[in-house]
Amino acid sequence: MPKNFGKNEERTLEYLEKFNREKVLKLLVNKNSPVIFDVGSHKGKLANFFLNIYKDARVYCFEPNKK
């Protein structure tokens, strides 16, 4: 019988304990200085996230929308 997870919030918290962006990225990218293209970068929030994980990364940001 499947485990009863209860509310969605509880399921989400359990998931986030096992997986998060940083853990998944480190499994997928095995370099300390990857080249990252942030297409649709808006204000650079994701670029900063990547730079916090990969201090020596080269991040290129593109934002085609002028707003």
Phi, psi and omega in degrees: 000136182294151178293137178274114183271347181076225185288157177303322181298320179295318178297317180296316179297319178296319178298314183293336175292327182271322186229140169210169184304314184297315179298315181296316180298319180293331174288324183277325184246112184257031177243153175271346182225064180286161172261125185236133176251118178257095183266121187087045190285344180052255183256004175089015181300315180291324177299318177295323177301312179298318182292333175289330180275313183245091185301329183257018181290154171254112184249124178250122183251137178229130176227102182285340182273125184282350182284000000 
